[in-house]
Structure formats: C-alpha cells, structure tokens
C-alpha cells in the first residue's frame, strides 16, 4: 500500500507526484506516529495545570481568578510564539526545530518545583507557552509532509486526537501521582517523559516528500538532467491567504472552540471536584471522558471525510460543512448545561458537547493547508493557530472570574460552558456563510 497518489482532477503541484506515490503507507504512518508521540507530550504539559490546580491553589493560597489568569497568560505567550513557526521552519529543519522545542518543554517547568510561588508559576507557564506556540504548526507541517492534501484529514485527526490520548492515558496517571506524591512529582514525571521522546525523535525522524525542501530538491534534480517529478508551485502573497473568507471565518470558529478546549484544560478537574462533588482522584480520572468522545469522533470523521474527498467530494462539504454541523451540535448541547442537576448527567452532557466540537480542528486545519503552496504551509498554519490561541488567552481567566462571582461553583462553571456554546454556534453559522476552500484556493493561486 502506498500514500501520496494523485487525486483525480488535481494538479501535481497541489497533491503530490509520481515520486511521492512510491512512499510506503507504513513509513508515512510510522513518521506520523513519532509526531503523535510528541503531541501527547506537548498536550500533557498543557494539561498538567488542570490536574494540579487545586493542590497548588491550596499550597499557595490562590483564588480561582488567579489560576485562570495563569492559564490565560500561558496562551498570551502561546499566541506570540505561534508567529515564530514560519521563521523557525525557514531557518531550521523540522527535525531540529521540534527537538529544540521539545527539550524546552521538558525543563521549563522545573524551577517551579524548586521555588514555588505565584510569580514563578506565571513565569514558568509563560515560558512554556512561548515554546509551545510554534509547535502545533510545525507538527502539522511535519505530519503533512508525509501525506498528500487529499489524505490529510485522518492523519490530522490522529495528530489533534493525541491531545485526547494525553488526557485519556496520562491524566489519570498524573492525578494518581499528584494525590500520592504531590504536584511536584507530576511535573518531574512529565520532564522524564519529554526526555524519552527526545531519544526516540533523534533516532527515528526524517522529513517526508510533501515539503518545500523536497520540491526544491526535485526541481534541482530536473535541472541536472533528471526528469522532474514535482512541478514547483510559486509562492503567493501572504495577504491573499490571510484575508480570504475561508481563513478569516475559520480562524474565528477555531478561536471559539479552542476557548472551550482551554477551559476544559484549565478548569475541568476543578469543575468535577469542587463543582460536582467528585474526589480529586475521580476528577482527574474523569478528565479523560470528554477526550474519549472527541477522539472517537475525530478519527471517524477524519477517515470518512478523507474517503469522501478522494471520491470527488468538494472540500467545502467535507472540511467546512461537516465540522460546522458538529460545532452546532456542540453549541446546542452546552447551552443546556446550567439546567442539569445530576452530576453524572452534567459530565456526560459536557463530554458529548466537547466531542462534537473537537472534530473542527483536524478538518479545518486540513482546509487551511489547502489554501497555500507547500513552502508556505508552516507560516500559514503558524498564523492560523496563533489566532486560534486567542480563545485561550481570554477564556480561562474569564471563567475564573465567573466562578468567583457565581452563586455557586457549579453554577459558575456551567454558565461559562453555556456562553462558549452560544458563541460556537454563531461562529459555525458565519463559517457556513463565508468559507469555501476550493473557491479561495483558486483566487489565491490566480494572484501568484
């Protein structure tokens, strides 16, 4: 079995070439697995604040608003760091760029273990955010380098779904470690996991054929007298990408859904514990439930939509309408949360809403990657994901304020989730009106 075959009716420059069709599916998915491993480590570093929030708050005397502020400041530097993805991809190989970032994540929280204070917590989390900012765009670029555009929905689902794997597999472990040995042990254990990834990455990773570097090398081979397998695609004006209806409307959509993701990351265990009455260990273990729903729906939607697009379905149908329907379901479900009294029903409702919203990320990311030539993928995804992170900049702190001022903790959390649900539904409607990847790709190519 091979990957990278040409899609009917698509130019070689946009989907692949004869040379890349010889890349084995096994190798492509093996390389994807290495990036997924990195994404698991990456997301565990994000999620650990939610796991340790309550013991950390008790030790340092922090309010909900202060914990929320720490979460939002993380996404401030995360947003800034996102704009560094393009320059890093330009001056470093994907191998070394991601290695530098991975090593940084592994050590940057350790000073908090030695000297715990609110200031140190803020500094460490902000440095972590800056290092993680470029990572998502570079990990998507690394994954896409092994898969043709028509086949990026499923690998994108596995990549984004690895965030769910981190919560499913690691959150209960981190919760147990925190309960048994304290929050410091949870941070140290993540540093050791990062060190293990470094070894695997250095020994196993290489870039795939769907990159600007591969296209350039192929073109140079043609100049030397060998037949060209890749038709090099000219760069397009950055402005034409960023002002397209698809880019702008989808950026707003993922911004809102990412706000939901960051509130889940920062506050879900606290909601389960102090809002719904579960124990700390139960709350940490149940942290995985929304992610299980999200992971299943992302993989199913990624596989089905990839099959649809290879059979000739329009990108707008597959990568715009399908995720928007999911977000509309998410919004409708979350608006009901304040009306639910039974704790287990609230947990299941939130899990279903989160799961349907999560399918937006791999499908919309794949749609955005279609808008630009390969050499501009990292820069385009970097800006797109940096804009997405603005949702994380606002939502955790705002949730903390709502919880501090609500009649009860449970009411505050439910109101916060309900508000995000309403905004998500509005954003989905706007995307349905303004986004069309096929149309915008043609317009952007015309300006090259």
C-alpha positions as CSV (number, residue, x, y, z in Angstrom):
1,X,0.0,0.0,0.0
2,X,1.3,3.5,-0.8
3,X,0.4,7.0,0.1
4,X,0.5,10.2,-1.9
5,X,-1.3,9.1,-5.0
6,X,-2.6,11.8,-7.3
7,X,-6.3,12.8,-6.7
8,X,-8.3,12.9,-9.9
9,X,-8.5,16.4,-11.4
10,X,-5.9,18.0,-9.1
11,X,-2.5,19.3,-10.3
12,X,0.6,17.6,-9.3
13,X,1.9,20.6,-7.5
14,X,-1.0,20.6,-5.1
15,X,-1.3,16.9,-4.2
16,X,1.8,15.0,-4.9
17,X,3.8,13.4,-7.7
18,X,4.9,10.1,-9.1
19,X,7.9,10.0,-6.8
20,X,5.9,10.5,-3.7
21,X,3.4,7.9,-4.7
22,X,6.2,5.4,-4.0
23,X,6.3,6.3,-0.4
24,X,5.0,3.3,1.6
25,X,2.0,3.8,3.8
26,X,3.8,2.0,6.6
27,X,6.6,4.5,6.6
28,X,4.3,7.5,6.3
29,X,2.3,6.4,9.3
30,X,5.4,5.5,11.3
31,X,6.7,9.0,10.9
32,X,3.2,10.3,11.8
33,X,3.4,8.2,15.0
34,X,6.5,10.0,16.1
35,X,4.8,13.3,15.7
36,X,1.8,12.0,17.6
37,X,4.1,10.9,20.5
38,X,5.4,14.5,20.6
39,X,1.9,15.9,20.6
40,X,1.0,13.7,23.5
41,X,4.0,15.1,25.5
42,X,3.1,18.6,24.3
43,X,-0.5,18.4,25.5
44,X,0.3,16.7,28.7
45,X,2.5,19.7,29.6
46,X,-0.6,22.0,28.8
47,X,-3.0,19.8,30.8
48,X,-0.9,19.4,33.9
49,X,-2.1,22.8,35.3
50,X,-5.7,21.5,35.4
51,X,-4.6,18.4,37.3
52,X,-2.5,20.2,39.9
53,X,-4.7,23.4,40.1
54,X,-6.4,22.6,43.4
55,X,-3.4,21.3,45.4
56,X,-1.3,24.2,44.0
57,X,-4.1,26.7,44.9
58,X,-4.2,25.3,48.5
59,X,-0.5,25.5,49.0
60,X,0.0,28.9,47.5
61,X,-3.4,30.4,48.6
62,X,-4.6,31.2,45.1
63,X,-8.1,32.2,44.1
64,X,-9.9,30.9,41.0
65,X,-9.3,34.2,39.2
66,X,-5.5,33.8,39.8
67,X,-5.5,30.2,38.5
68,X,-7.5,31.4,35.5
69,X,-5.0,34.3,35.0
70,X,-2.1,31.8,34.9
71,X,-4.0,29.8,32.3
72,X,-4.7,32.9,30.1
73,X,-1.1,34.2,30.4
74,X,0.1,30.9,29.1
75,X,-2.0,31.4,26.0
76,X,-0.7,35.0,25.6
77,X,2.8,33.8,25.0
78,X,1.5,30.8,23.2
79,X,-0.2,33.2,20.7
80,X,3.1,35.2,20.3
81,X,5.1,32.0,19.8
82,X,2.7,30.9,17.1
83,X,4.0,33.6,14.8
84,X,7.6,32.1,15.1
85,X,6.6,28.9,13.3
86,X,7.3,30.3,9.8
87,X,10.8,31.7,10.7
88,X,11.8,28.5,12.5
89,X,10.7,26.4,9.5
90,X,12.7,28.7,7.3
91,X,16.0,28.6,9.2
92,X,15.8,25.1,10.8
93,X,14.8,21.7,9.6
94,X,11.7,20.3,11.2
95,X,13.8,17.7,12.9
96,X,15.9,20.3,14.8
97,X,13.1,22.9,15.3
98,X,10.9,20.4,17.1
99,X,13.8,18.9,19.0
100,X,14.6,22.4,20.4
101,X,11.0,23.0,21.4
102,X,10.6,19.5,22.9
103,X,13.7,19.9,25.1
104,X,12.5,23.3,26.2
105,X,9.1,22.0,27.3
106,X,10.8,19.3,29.3
107,X,12.8,21.6,31.5
108,X,11.0,25.0,31.7
109,X,8.6,24.0,34.5
110,X,11.3,22.5,36.8
111,X,12.1,25.9,38.5
112,X,8.6,25.8,40.0
113,X,9.4,22.5,41.7
114,X,12.4,24.1,43.4
115,X,10.8,27.5,44.3
116,X,7.0,27.6,44.3
117,X,5.2,30.9,44.2
118,X,2.6,32.7,42.1
119,X,5.2,34.7,40.3
120,X,7.3,31.6,39.5
121,X,4.2,29.8,38.3
122,X,3.4,32.6,35.9
123,X,6.9,32.9,34.6
124,X,7.3,29.2,34.0
125,X,3.9,28.8,32.3
126,X,4.5,31.9,30.1
127,X,7.9,30.4,29.0
128,X,6.2,27.1,28.3
129,X,3.6,28.9,26.3
130,X,6.2,30.7,24.2
131,X,8.0,27.4,23.5
132,X,4.7,25.6,22.6
133,X,3.4,28.4,20.4
134,X,5.2,27.4,17.2
135,X,4.9,23.7,17.9
136,X,1.4,22.9,16.6
137,X,2.1,24.5,13.2
138,X,5.4,22.7,12.9
139,X,3.9,19.4,14.0
140,X,1.1,19.7,11.4
141,X,3.7,20.6,8.8
142,X,5.8,17.6,9.8
143,X,2.7,15.3,9.6
144,X,1.5,16.8,6.3
145,X,5.0,16.3,4.8
146,X,4.1,12.5,4.7
147,X,0.6,12.8,3.3
148,X,-0.9,14.4,0.2
149,X,-3.5,17.1,0.7
150,X,-6.4,14.8,-0.2
151,X,-5.4,12.4,2.6
152,X,-4.7,14.8,5.5
153,X,-8.0,14.5,7.3
154,X,-7.2,11.2,9.1
155,X,-3.6,11.9,10.0
156,X,-4.7,15.4,11.2
157,X,-7.3,13.7,13.3
158,X,-4.7,11.4,14.9
159,X,-2.5,14.4,15.5
160,X,-5.1,16.5,17.1
161,X,-6.6,13.4,18.8
162,X,-3.3,12.8,20.5
163,X,-4.4,15.6,22.8
164,X,-7.2,13.3,23.8
165,X,-4.7,10.4,24.2
166,X,-2.8,12.6,26.7
167,X,-5.9,13.1,28.8
168,X,-7.1,9.6,28.4
169,X,-3.8,7.8,29.1
170,X,-1.8,10.4,31.2
171,X,-4.4,12.4,33.1
172,X,-5.4,9.6,35.4
173,X,-1.7,8.7,35.9
174,X,-0.8,12.4,36.7
175,X,-3.8,12.6,39.0
176,X,-2.7,9.5,40.9
177,X,0.9,10.8,41.1
178,X,-0.4,14.2,42.4
179,X,-2.6,12.6,45.0
180,X,0.1,10.1,46.2
181,X,3.3,12.2,45.9
182,X,2.2,15.8,45.3
183,X,2.0,18.2,42.4
184,X,5.8,18.5,42.1
185,X,6.1,14.8,41.3
186,X,3.7,15.3,38.4
187,X,5.8,18.0,36.8
188,X,9.0,15.9,37.2
189,X,7.4,12.9,35.6
190,X,6.5,15.0,32.5
191,X,10.1,16.1,32.2
192,X,11.2,12.5,32.2
193,X,8.6,11.7,29.5
194,X,10.0,14.5,27.4
195,X,13.5,13.1,27.7
196,X,12.2,9.7,26.4
197,X,10.7,11.4,23.4
198,X,14.0,13.2,22.6
199,X,15.7,9.8,22.3
200,X,13.0,8.4,20.0
201,X,12.9,11.5,17.8
202,X,16.7,11.7,17.2
203,X,16.9,8.1,16.2
204,X,13.7,7.9,14.1
205,X,12.5,11.1,12.4
206,X,13.0,12.2,8.8
207,X,11.0,14.7,6.7
208,X,8.5,13.4,4.1
209,X,8.2,14.2,0.4
210,X,5.4,16.8,0.6
211,X,7.6,19.7,1.7
212,X,9.1,22.7,0.0
213,X,12.6,21.3,0.5
214,X,11.6,18.1,-1.2
215,X,10.1,20.0,-4.1
216,X,13.2,22.2,-4.4
217,X,15.5,19.1,-4.4
218,X,13.3,17.5,-7.1
219,X,13.5,20.7,-9.2
220,X,17.3,20.8,-8.9
221,X,17.4,17.2,-10.0
222,X,15.4,18.1,-13.1
223,X,17.9,20.9,-13.8
224,X,20.7,18.4,-13.6
225,X,19.1,16.4,-16.4
226,X,16.9,14.0,-14.5
227,X,13.1,14.0,-15.1
228,X,11.2,16.3,-12.8
229,X,8.6,14.5,-10.6
230,X,7.4,17.7,-8.9
231,X,6.0,20.8,-10.5
232,X,7.3,23.6,-8.2
233,X,4.5,25.9,-7.2
234,X,5.2,29.6,-6.9
235,X,4.7,31.4,-3.6
236,X,1.5,33.6,-3.3
237,X,1.1,36.9,-1.4
238,X,0.6,36.3,2.3
239,X,-2.1,38.9,2.4
240,X,-4.2,36.9,-0.1
241,X,-4.2,33.9,2.2
242,X,-5.0,35.8,5.4
243,X,-7.9,37.9,4.1
244,X,-9.7,35.1,2.4
245,X,-13.2,34.3,3.6
246,X,-12.1,30.8,4.5
247,X,-9.1,31.8,6.6
248,X,-10.9,34.6,8.5
249,X,-14.1,32.8,9.3
250,X,-12.4,29.6,10.2
251,X,-10.0,31.5,12.4
252,X,-12.9,32.8,14.4
253,X,-14.5,29.4,14.6
254,X,-11.4,27.6,15.9
255,X,-10.8,30.6,18.3
256,X,-14.1,29.9,20.0
257,X,-13.8,26.1,20.0
258,X,-10.3,26.4,21.3
259,X,-11.7,28.6,24.1
260,X,-13.7,25.6,25.1
261,X,-10.6,23.4,24.9
262,X,-8.6,25.7,27.2
263,X,-11.4,26.0,29.7
264,X,-11.5,22.2,29.8
265,X,-7.7,22.1,30.2
266,X,-7.6,24.6,33.0
267,X,-10.9,24.0,34.8
268,X,-12.5,20.6,34.1
269,X,-10.9,18.7,37.0
270,X,-11.8,21.6,39.3
271,X,-15.4,21.6,38.0
272,X,-15.7,17.9,38.7
273,X,-14.2,18.2,42.1
274,X,-15.5,21.5,43.7
275,X,-18.5,22.0,41.3
276,X,-19.9,18.5,41.1
277,X,-18.6,16.9,44.3
278,X,-16.3,14.2,43.0
279,X,-13.0,13.4,44.7
280,X,-9.7,14.7,43.4
281,X,-8.7,11.2,42.0
282,X,-12.2,10.8,40.5
283,X,-12.0,14.2,38.9
284,X,-8.5,13.6,37.4
285,X,-9.7,10.2,36.0
286,X,-12.9,11.6,34.6
287,X,-10.9,14.4,32.9
288,X,-10.5,11.8,30.1
289,X,-14.2,11.3,29.4
290,X,-14.7,14.3,27.0
291,X,-11.5,13.4,25.3
292,X,-12.6,9.8,24.6
293,X,-15.7,11.1,22.9
294,X,-13.7,13.6,21.0
295,X,-11.0,11.1,19.9
296,X,-13.6,8.7,18.5
297,X,-15.5,11.4,16.6
298,X,-12.3,12.9,15.2
299,X,-10.9,9.6,13.9
300,X,-14.3,8.6,12.4
301,X,-14.8,12.0,10.8
302,X,-11.2,12.1,9.5
303,X,-11.4,8.7,7.9
304,X,-14.9,9.3,6.4
305,X,-14.1,12.7,5.1
306,X,-10.8,11.6,3.6
307,X,-12.6,8.9,1.7
308,X,-15.2,11.4,0.6
309,X,-12.7,13.9,-0.8
310,X,-10.8,11.1,-2.6
311,X,-14.1,10.2,-4.3
312,X,-14.6,13.7,-5.6
313,X,-16.5,15.5,-2.8
314,X,-15.9,19.2,-2.6
315,X,-13.6,20.5,0.1
316,X,-16.3,22.8,1.3
317,X,-18.7,19.9,2.0
318,X,-16.0,17.7,3.7
319,X,-13.9,20.2,5.6
320,X,-16.4,23.1,6.2
321,X,-20.0,21.8,6.4
322,X,-19.2,18.6,8.4
323,X,-17.3,20.3,11.2
324,X,-19.8,23.2,11.4
325,X,-22.6,20.7,11.9
326,X,-20.5,19.2,14.7
327,X,-20.0,22.7,16.3
328,X,-23.7,23.4,16.1
329,X,-24.4,20.2,18.0
330,X,-21.7,21.2,20.5
331,X,-23.3,24.6,21.0
332,X,-26.8,23.2,21.4
333,X,-25.7,20.7,24.0
334,X,-23.6,23.1,26.1
335,X,-26.4,25.6,26.4
336,X,-28.4,23.0,28.3
337,X,-25.7,22.5,31.0
338,X,-27.0,25.0,33.6
339,X,-30.3,23.3,33.6
340,X,-28.8,19.9,34.6
341,X,-28.7,19.0,38.3
342,X,-27.4,15.4,38.3
343,X,-23.6,15.4,38.3
344,X,-23.2,12.3,36.1
345,X,-25.6,13.8,33.5
346,X,-23.6,17.0,33.5
347,X,-20.4,15.1,32.9
348,X,-21.9,13.2,30.0
349,X,-23.5,16.3,28.5
350,X,-20.2,18.2,28.6
351,X,-18.4,15.2,27.1
352,X,-20.8,14.9,24.2
353,X,-20.6,18.7,23.5
354,X,-16.9,18.8,23.7
355,X,-16.5,15.7,21.5
356,X,-18.6,17.2,18.6
357,X,-16.8,20.5,18.8
358,X,-13.4,18.8,18.7
359,X,-13.9,17.5,15.1
360,X,-13.4,21.0,13.9
361,X,-9.7,21.0,14.4
362,X,-8.3,18.3,12.1
363,X,-10.9,19.1,9.3
364,X,-10.5,22.9,9.3
365,X,-6.7,22.6,9.7
366,X,-6.6,20.5,6.6
367,X,-8.8,23.0,4.8
368,X,-6.4,25.8,5.7
369,X,-3.4,23.8,4.5
370,X,-5.1,23.6,1.0
371,X,-5.0,27.4,0.6
372,X,-1.2,27.8,0.3
373,X,1.7,26.2,-1.6
374,X,3.9,23.7,0.4
375,X,6.6,26.2,1.2
376,X,4.1,28.5,2.9
377,X,2.3,25.8,5.0
378,X,4.2,26.3,8.2
379,X,3.8,30.1,8.0
380,X,0.1,29.9,7.2
381,X,-0.6,27.3,9.9
382,X,1.5,29.3,12.4
383,X,-0.6,32.4,12.0
384,X,-3.8,30.5,11.9
385,X,-3.1,28.6,15.1
386,X,-1.8,31.7,16.8
387,X,-5.1,33.4,16.1
388,X,-6.8,30.3,17.4
389,X,-4.9,30.6,20.7
390,X,-6.6,34.0,21.3
391,X,-9.5,32.0,22.6
392,X,-7.2,30.5,25.2
393,X,-5.9,33.9,26.1
394,X,-9.4,35.1,27.2
395,X,-11.4,32.1,28.3
396,X,-9.6,30.6,31.4
397,X,-9.3,34.0,33.2
398,X,-12.9,34.9,32.3
399,X,-14.1,31.6,33.6
400,X,-12.2,32.1,36.9
401,X,-13.9,35.5,37.4
402,X,-17.3,34.0,36.6
403,X,-16.8,31.2,39.1
404,X,-15.6,33.5,41.8
405,X,-18.7,35.7,41.4
406,X,-21.4,33.0,40.8
407,X,-23.9,31.8,43.3
408,X,-22.1,28.5,43.5
409,X,-19.0,27.0,41.9
410,X,-21.2,24.6,39.9
411,X,-23.3,27.5,38.5
412,X,-20.3,29.4,37.6
413,X,-18.7,26.6,35.6
414,X,-22.0,25.7,33.9
415,X,-22.6,29.4,32.9
416,X,-19.1,29.6,31.4
417,X,-19.6,26.5,29.3
418,X,-23.0,27.7,28.2
419,X,-21.6,31.1,27.0
420,X,-18.9,29.3,24.9
421,X,-21.6,27.1,23.4
422,X,-23.6,30.1,22.2
423,X,-20.5,31.7,20.7
424,X,-19.5,28.5,19.0
425,X,-22.9,28.2,17.3
426,X,-22.7,31.7,16.0
427,X,-19.2,31.1,14.7
428,X,-20.3,27.9,12.9
429,X,-23.1,29.9,11.1
430,X,-20.6,32.5,9.9
431,X,-18.2,29.8,8.5
432,X,-21.1,28.2,6.6
433,X,-21.7,31.6,5.0
434,X,-18.2,32.7,4.2
435,X,-15.8,29.7,3.9
436,X,-15.1,27.9,0.6
437,X,-11.6,26.4,0.3
438,X,-12.0,25.5,-3.4
439,X,-13.0,29.0,-4.3
440,X,-10.4,30.7,-2.2
441,X,-7.6,28.4,-3.3
442,X,-8.3,29.3,-7.0
443,X,-8.4,33.0,-6.2
444,X,-5.1,32.9,-4.3
445,X,-3.3,30.9,-7.0
446,X,-4.5,33.4,-9.5
447,X,-2.6,36.1,-7.7
448,X,0.7,34.1,-7.7
